[in-house]
Amino acid sequence: MPETDKHSIEKTVYELSSTGRSTNLMPECDVPETELPVDLLREDLHLSELSELDVVRHFIHLSQRNFSVDGGFYPLGSCTMKYNPKVNEVCARLEGFAQSHPLQRDDTVQGNLALMFELQEWLKEIGGFAAVSLQPTAGAQGELTALLMMRAYFRDRGETGRTQILIPDSAHGTNPASTTMAGFEALEIPSDEHGNLDLAALRTVCDVSVAGLMITNPNTLGLFERDIETIVQCVHDCGGLVYGDGANMNALAGVVRPGDLGIDIMHYNLHKTFGTPHGGGGPGSGPLGVSEKLADYLPGPMVRQTNNTEKLQFSFSLFTPEKTIGRMNSHFGSFGVFVRAYAYILQHGAEGLKQNALHAVLNANYLRELLRSVYPLSHDRICMHEFVLQGKIEGSSVRAVDISKRLLDYDFHPPTTYFPLIVSEALMIEPTETENKQTLDAFAEALKVIAREATDNPEILHTAPHTMPVGRLDEVRAARQLKLRGD
Ligand SMILES: *Cc1c(COP(=O)(O)O)cnc(C)c1O
């Protein structure tokens, strides 16, 4: 990279500023100048002065430093960083969708409502649920919504003594966090030696104080909960509800319907399973699917179809379920994400979704086989769409973080590192269905080279990355002493 370019990225726009430079392409003023009626101009407001080209180059260079699915292999386990078909973006940008306003009258946005209605119907079918609300704008918000619904459900039944939510120790951190936010108490259930929820431990805690269980299937070890039906039965027998964390639907869509397994309520992550880009904070969408008994508590607005058979017309209108817990968002949720998910499901169809799930599982197992002789596996079982390795090499001081940082030097985004918490030195790898064999082979090869380096030259791993614009960061200090401003 030429020195000047490098220079311009290392600096902030404020440091690049040069008095008198501007992007001002306005024509000469041809009306009389007047004073502003109020004092809006602040003397102390330091704005950077740059030419348009300076600004464009600065931000383009910054953007090129981002790693993205469009830029390379991104095996971030539990996040499902799969390819996002570009046709989804084209659809989301169609004027009728992108330019509509959330406060428009229903009869002027019938197309939007039809899309939402069909998406609700498709998600019902995919998950095996009686009703779906598209309201929540993230998986975590779906969890919170579901827990608030569970609370309302038990309140109506006079079962206010149900204060506990059972959560496996392999669960995503949002599960206990949502539980606490909803006013429940989180009780951790251990995993057994096969990486599944410990059934015996579950049985000892299932009683009338339990409001429900939150379970991720396949779990965050990438393993199918083999006893899922017994687990569900056990929780139902003590009067509790079962929440499914649907973040891992990429392994199941078109193959297994969580509703058929007895799951009462589940969030989907449209931004993981249904072809919507994510990362960097959003936007996401976490619709909720529920069984019949919880349908009345869903947050609105939801969309329904009214059939005018005389005129052979359909129309779509908004409604709010009778015992709703209220709104979770000011308007409809992440509408642009609905369009992408709709386009994705439409493009693939039932058979395509199933093939995607099967390929995601195949790809994960292929990688697992390539790597199992090099790194210890957390559990030696056929995996679903992801698997967990341990970033340990016998006789070497190298840790998972060193391996992840070194992968950056080989142009790969690292896997999820140090999660799930129950595996020491965890490296959680999710290749997704959209990567080809050459990419998977190249990734496995890089991890094999790194394993050799761990023995021959551990220092190169401890000090990695070496090819990135910034080297190893002090992540603890960065989190504790936030510096969010350039000045
Ligand atoms: C991503 C994820 C969540 C949370 O979803 P967000 O949309 O990021 O809020 C919950 N559980 C699991 C297992 C996840 O992977």
The ligand as an SDF file (V2000), in Angstrom:
LIG
                    3D

 15 15  0  0  0  0  0  0  0  0999 V2000
  -27.1530  -15.7490   17.9220 C   0  0  0  0  0  0  0  0  0  0  0  0
  -27.7280  -16.5450   19.0000 C   0  0  0  0  0  0  0  0  0  0  0  0
  -28.6930  -15.9960   19.8740 C   0  0  0  0  0  0  0  0  0  0  0  0
  -29.0930  -14.5320   19.8780 C   0  0  0  0  0  0  0  0  0  0  0  0
  -29.5460  -14.0590   18.6640 O   0  0  0  0  0  0  0  0  0  0  0  0
  -29.3470  -12.5190   18.2580 P   0  0  0  0  0  0  0  0  0  0  0  0
  -30.1540  -12.3680   17.0450 O   0  0  0  0  0  0  0  0  0  0  0  0
  -27.8910  -12.3230   18.0620 O   0  0  0  0  0  0  0  0  0  0  0  0
  -29.8710  -11.6950   19.4040 O   0  0  0  0  0  0  0  0  0  0  0  0
  -29.2530  -16.8300   20.8080 C   0  0  0  0  0  0  0  0  0  0  0  0
  -28.8830  -18.1230   20.9190 N   0  0  0  0  0  0  0  0  0  0  0  0
  -27.9580  -18.6670   20.1200 C   0  0  0  0  0  0  0  0  0  0  0  0
  -27.6040  -20.1270   20.2690 C   0  0  0  0  0  0  0  0  0  0  0  0
  -27.3360  -17.8910   19.1440 C   0  0  0  0  0  0  0  0  0  0  0  0
  -26.3930  -18.4350   18.3530 O   0  0  0  0  0  0  0  0  0  0  0  0
  1  2  1  0
  2  3  1  0
  2 14  2  0
  3  4  1  0
  3 10  2  0
  4  5  1  0
  5  6  1  0
  6  7  2  0
  6  8  1  0
  6  9  1  0
 10 11  1  0
 11 12  2  0
 12 13  1  0
 12 14  1  0
 14 15  1  0
M  END
$$$$
